[in-house]
Amino acid sequence: MKRASLLELLAEVERGTLAPELAMERLAALPFEDLGHSRVDHHRSLRAGLPEVIYAAGKTSAQTLEIFTALVASGVDVLATRVDAETADVVMAAHPEATYHAVARVLSLRREVSLRGHVAVVCAGTSDLAVAEEAAVTAETFGTQVSRFYDVGVAGLHRLLAVRDELVKADVVVVCAGMEGALPSVVGGLVSVPVIAVPTSVGYGASFGGAAALLGMLNSCSPNVSVVNIDNGFGAAYSAVLIARSTAGSPVAENG
């Protein structure tokens, strides 16, 4: 349940248009709903500002569907990450309004009709697209304007400089890179907003599955750079949305 929904529910009770007993029924699933295999945290939007997100890896298609359905019923924006095509088909058969983003391996169902804040998602190369798209789709699902700047790695720095005028318009920048992980430091020196670096598991032997990029980013000389775990585009975007919302004003119409 979202904060606005709870406030409206309480207002209906105050106006006398909703019986307290009916309001209690609507709140019965708070703070969580026990599905047997999972306890769905319906209270998270009220505490943290964003709803619980489904990590589908390791879950069966049936489990993912049941959790997805519970979140849909609560009225929040719904997001499931690391979703394979088989699970996506199962969930979308029950919820055709959902969208599967195959590159990102993300399943989303967006309810919000307004945008708040602006997140730029940058990636060094095409091989980083899966992680970058996970970040971009996450931010979009939670009602944030997203600008994508892909394949602008440091091996061709002119590609990044060509989009700098657009890049600086964002409230926060998510930068995904593998190999030596140098791109976030460069971006950090070009913008005056927080940069969230995402090391990816892209690279040859001594990249150690992204560990080299992770260490490079942790040692960034740009003080506005913070770092999340390897391939964690979702975590970077989640934090980016919270930052962007805190710096932005009131929500605006999506086409306004």
Rosetta blueprint (number, residue, H / E / L):
1 M L
2 K L
3 R H
4 A H
5 S H
6 L H
7 L H
8 E H
9 L H
10 L H
11 A H
12 E H
13 V H
14 E H
15 R H
16 G L
17 T L
18 L L
19 A L
20 P H
21 E H
22 L H
23 A H
24 M H
25 E H
26 R H
27 L L
28 A L
29 A L
30 L L
31 P L
32 F E
33 E E
34 D E
35 L L
36 G L
37 H L
38 S L
39 R E
40 V E
41 D E
42 H L
43 H L
44 R H
45 S H
46 L H
47 R H
48 A H
49 G L
50 L L
51 P L
52 E L
53 V L
54 I E
55 Y E
56 A L
57 A L
58 G L
59 K L
60 T L
61 S H
62 A H
63 Q H
64 T H
65 L H
66 E H
67 I H
68 F H
69 T H
70 A H
71 L H
72 V H
73 A H
74 S H
75 G L
76 V L
77 D L
78 V E
79 L E
80 A E
81 T E
82 R L
83 V L
84 D L
85 A H
86 E H
87 T H
88 A H
89 D H
90 V H
91 V H
92 M H
93 A H
94 A H
95 H L
96 P L
97 E L
98 A L
99 T E
100 Y E
101 H E
102 A L
103 V L
104 A L
105 R L
106 V E
107 L E
108 S E
109 L E
110 R L
111 R L
112 E L
113 V L
114 S E
115 L E
116 R L
117 G L
118 H E
119 V E
120 A E
121 V E
122 V E
123 C E
124 A L
125 G L
126 T H
127 S H
128 D H
129 L H
130 A H
131 V H
132 A H
133 E H
134 E H
135 A H
136 A H
137 V H
138 T H
139 A H
140 E H
141 T H
142 F L
143 G L
144 T L
145 Q E
146 V E
147 S E
148 R E
149 F E
150 Y L
151 D L
152 V L
153 G L
154 V H
155 A H
156 G H
157 L H
158 H H
159 R H
160 L H
161 L H
162 A L
163 V L
164 R H
165 D H
166 E H
167 L H
168 V L
169 K L
170 A L
171 D L
172 V E
173 V E
174 V E
175 V E
176 C E
177 A E
178 G L
179 M L
180 E L
181 G L
182 A L
183 L H
184 P H
185 S H
186 V H
187 V H
188 G H
189 G L
190 L L
191 V L
192 S L
193 V L
194 P L
195 V E
196 I E
197 A E
198 V E
199 P E
200 T L
201 S L
202 V L
203 G L
204 Y L
205 G H
206 A H
207 S H
208 F H
209 G H
210 G H
211 A H
212 A H
213 A H
214 L H
215 L H
216 G H
217 M H
218 L H
219 N L
220 S L
221 C L
222 S L
223 P L
224 N L
225 V E
226 S E
227 V E
228 V L
229 N L
230 I L
231 D L
232 N L
233 G H
234 F H
235 G H
236 A H
237 A H
238 Y H
239 S H
240 A H
241 V H
242 L H
243 I H
244 A H
245 R H
246 S H
247 T H
248 A L
249 G L
250 S L
251 P L
252 V E
253 A E
254 E L
255 N L
256 G L
